[in-house]
Amino acid sequence: MRVHIPVTCADNCFTVVTSVGGDGLLHGLRLDPHGGVERQPPHFADTGRFTERDVILGTGPLAVPGTLSLPVGPGPWPAVVLLSGGGAFDRDESSGPNKPLKDLVWGLVTRQVAVLRLDKAAFAHPDRLPQDVTVADEYLPPALAAVRLLRQQPEVAPDRIHLLGHSMGGKAAPRIAAADPSIAGLVLLAADTQPMHEAAVRVTRHLAALTPESGADEMVAALARQAALVAAPGLTPDTPSKPQPLGFSASCRLGLRVYDPVATEARLTCPMLVLRGGRGYQVTVADDLVRRQNALAHRPEVTIRIHQDANHLFFPGSGHPTPAEYARPGHVEPAVVDGITAWLSRR
């Protein structure tokens, strides 16, 4: 169960966000300093040009809620299913004061693209997920249910339904497309290809270099030792999760270790639009994009673009990227929305 507790102080306000499991224990606690602040929509969105309604995707205890956004008018419109990144994200991919997926949705639907976005099960049901849940378990069932629901909408062109995945959502998108060949195409935003345990060490090294205080090197070294455990051939589903990077289960790690998103993409025949933020340090051109470029060079229907001034959320910025910029209110770069819309309109 997730609980939001608004707190008002003399000079400010914030929200305490907690997650309580079925065992009655506290599973998560964070402070949202922007919880009481009304967020302004991006200037490229026009709320008078679309409607939204809530939907339920899937069945059973892990069915998740979502929002269907439809342009005003009869259509039929092209459509996308949005897949958020790794972690317990809601349908807007809310992070501090920012909602990058909501920016994308409102920009796309303003431009006559139907969009279905959904909460992840880790956000909607943090107390119901089994300990051995894998990335495939998290993404495939709700995404396939979302595609089926879109096909049932008279306003949606059933042969023009795409997947749009950000970060880990982009990494999972090729697997979903392989499971449903009728998916018309993929839009991959900052989709990683480097194994997660290797990326965790790289990102930690980047963050440690920003504050080279005592203990930073030890932290990187400790994470590197944990990553070595993940890469070791002795990893089994019964390996305890505690010594592994970010605490993910061994089943999750094994699933990611055997899944090669680039090899899966190379076997697909649907068109793909690959976008990368040049300032993102979580997923980078050198560590994640080059291998994809080489593997997909034989596919003329794959378009790759780099937004040099954009960070991992595709917010514009400048200078050396740091975590501090993600705590500042911002919006997705308009050129990203326009580029996706133009690509979809040509399909």
Buried (B, 14 or more C-beta within 10 A) or exposed (E): EBEEEEEEEEEEBBBBBBBBBEEEEEBEEEEBEBBEBEBEBBEBBBEEBBEBEEBEBBEEEBBBBBBBBBBBEEBBBBBBBBBBBBEBBBBBBBBBBBBBBBBBBBBBBBBBBBBBBBBBBBBBBBBBBEEBBBBBBBBBBBBBBBBEBBBEBEBBBBEBBBBBBBBBBBBBBBBBBBEBEEBBBBBBBBBBBBBBBBBBBBBBBBBBEBEEEEEBEEEBEBBBEBBEBBEEEEBEEEBEBEEBBBEBBBBBBBBBBEBBBBEBBBEBEBBBBBBBBBBBBBBBBEBBBEBBEEBBEEBEEBBBEEBEBBBBBBBBBEEEBBEEBBBEEBBBBBBBBBBBBEBBEEB
